[in-house]
Amino acid sequence: MIAETDPTTKATAVSIQKVNKWYGSLHVLRDVDLDVAAGERVVICGPSGSGKSTLIRCINNLEEHQQGKIVVDGIQVDHNIAHLDAIRREVGMVFQSFNLFPHLTVLENCTLAPMLVRGVARPDAEAQARAYLERVRIPDQANKFPGQLSGGQQQRVAIARALCMKPKIMLFDEPTSALDPEMVKEVLDTMVSLAKDGMTMICVTHEMGFAREVADRVVFMDHGQIVESGSPHSVFGQPRTDRLKLFLGQVLREH
Amino acid sequence: MTALVEHIVNPTLIEARERPELIGGGFFAWAREKLFYSWLSSLTTLVLLAAMAKVGISLFQWAFLDAVWSVPAGPQGPITDSCRALGSGACWAVIREKYRFILFGTYPFEQHWRPAIVIALFVGLFVVSAMKRFWRIELAALWGLMLLLIGLLMWGGIFGLTFVSQANWGGLALTLIIATIGVAIAFPLSVLVALGRRSDLPFIKWLCVAYVEVIRGVPLITLLFMASVMFPLLMPEGVNLDKLVRAQIAIILFFAAYLAEVVRGGLQALPKGQYEAAYVLGLSYWQTSRRIVLPQALRTVIPPLVNNFIGFFKDTSLVLIIGLYDLLHSAQVAVAEPAWQGFGVETYIFAGLIYFAFCFAMSRYSQWLEFGLNMLRHR
C-alpha cells in the first residue's frame, strides 16, 4: 500500500510519461505525455481509433501499457497488486455502456462496493448512496432495477455509483455516446455540476459544448498521439493542424 | 353467433378474426378451427383419435379391467397362477408384495420405517429448498443438519437404533442419497472448475481443462467400474473405501465435469463490461465472482442445469452394474424369485412412475423459477 510519493508530484493527479502500447503489431499509443493536476478537468477528443479510450483505460489498468510510466495520485501503475488496488479505489470510472449490475437494484449498485471494499456499514452506505442519487437527481428510483430506467437515468446511476466510492479522480469514457439525444443533456448537466465542485476529471467525449463550459484543457488525439492541447478556446478557435481542422469540421457537421 | 355462421360459410375468415371472440364460441368453434379445418385435417384428427382410443382402451383394459390386484398366499409363498392365466392383465399383486423391497432394497425388513422417514426428509428438504423465501444462509445449515440426520437414521448404531451397514441400503432411499449428495457436492465443485477454466493462472486452468475433458470423454459406466475395481488397487494397503463411497465419488466427479461446462457457458455469456465495472469499483476476484458474475451467470443457465439434474437423477441407476441396489436394480431383483418371474413390466412401470414424479417436478420447478427470476431482470 505504501508507494513512493514524490513531493513535487503532490499536486499532480495523473502523470503519463512517454507511454506506448501495441495491440499485436498495431501501435495504438505513441509516446503519449500528459499531466493532469488535482482539480483539473481535461477533455480528450479525437476520431474513433485514435487511442483516447485506450489511454484513459491505461490509467486504471483496464488496459496495460507496455512502455513508459503512469503515476496516479503518487502511485505507479505497474504489476504490483497493492498499487493497483490502491489506484482503483481512488479512481472512479463511467463507461459508455453504463455497465450497471442488472441483478441488483439501483441502491444495491451504489452500496455494494463501499460495503465490500471500504467496509462501510450498510446504513451508512445506504444513506450515502441516497445522497448521491439525490445529487444526480434520481432519488425516487433507488429500489428499481437498472433495466427499468432510461439510458440517461442509468448513466446518472453509474455516476452516483462511482461517486459512492469517494474517488479522487473520475474517468469518463464517452459517457453520452450510447444515449438518445434527448438524454445527453441530463447526463452532461450532472457532469458539469460535478466539475464545478472541483472533482479531477478526465473525459473522453465529443461534446464540444461540455468541453467549452468546463474543460481547463482540451487534448486532441489522432493515431495514438496527442496532436494538440490547450484551452478549449485555443484548440477549438485556432486549430493549428490540418488533422484537428478536419476533425472539428466533421464533429461540427454532426452536431 | 353471427361470427360462428361466418366461419362456416367462409373458413378463411378465421385467421382474420380476433381470437377472444372465437374462444367465446366455445369448444365447437375451437375444434372447428384447430381440428376440422379442412378434409385433410379432419381425416388426420379422426385417424389419430382412433389410434389413441385403440391404444388407450387396450392399456386401460390391461392396467385396470383385467388386472390382478392380489394373489392368495400358499405354504411356499404366493400363488401367482391367477396372474399367469390366459387373458389376465397387469399383475399389480407383485407391487403389493414387493413395493417395500423396491423402495428400501435389502434394508432389514422390520427397520423399513427408517429409510421411509429418510425419503420423507429428502422430499421435505427439496420442497423447502425450492421456496424462495427460505433462500437464506440458514438453509445451508438445515441441509447439513438433515444430511446428518439422514446418515444417523440409515446407519443407526446409536440411540438404540440397530446398526445397518451401507451394503444393505437400497431402493428409492439409496437413489435419493446418491443423487442428492452427488448434485450437492458436484454443483459447487463445478462452479470452481468453471471459474478455474477461465483463470489467468495457467496451472489451474490446465488442471481444470484436463479434468473436464478426461471425465467427459469417458462413459459413467467406465468410471463406476474403475471406482469399483481399480480404485482399491491404487489405495495404500489397509485403506479400503466402501463400494458405495467409491461409487459416490465417481458420480460426483462425473456430474461436476458436465455441470462445469454448463456453468462456463453462463460465465461466457456475461458481458465484459460487468467485469470491468466490478474491477474499477475495487472489488476483488472473489467478490466479483460471488456478487456480480455468478448470480447472473447461473441465472442464465437454469434450463441446461436442470436438464442435467434430471439426467443425473436417472443416471444414478447405472450403479446397478457394480451391484448396488438402487431403485431400478431393486425393481429388477424384486421379480427374481421364481413365483414372480416374468412380472418385470409391472415393477419397471412402478419404478418408472417414481422416476417420472421426481423428474417432472424438477422440470416444472425450473420453468417456474426461470419465469420468476426473469421477471426481476428487465434488461
Interface residues (C-beta under 8 A of the other chain):
Chain A: N60 L62 D85 R88 R89 V91 G92 M93 F95 S97 N99 L100 F101 P102 H103 L112 A113 L116 V117 F145 G147 Q148 R161 A162 M165
Chain B: P271 G273 Q274 E276 A277 A278 Y279 V280 L281 G282 L283 Q287 R291 I292 P295 Q296 R299 L376 R377 H378 R379
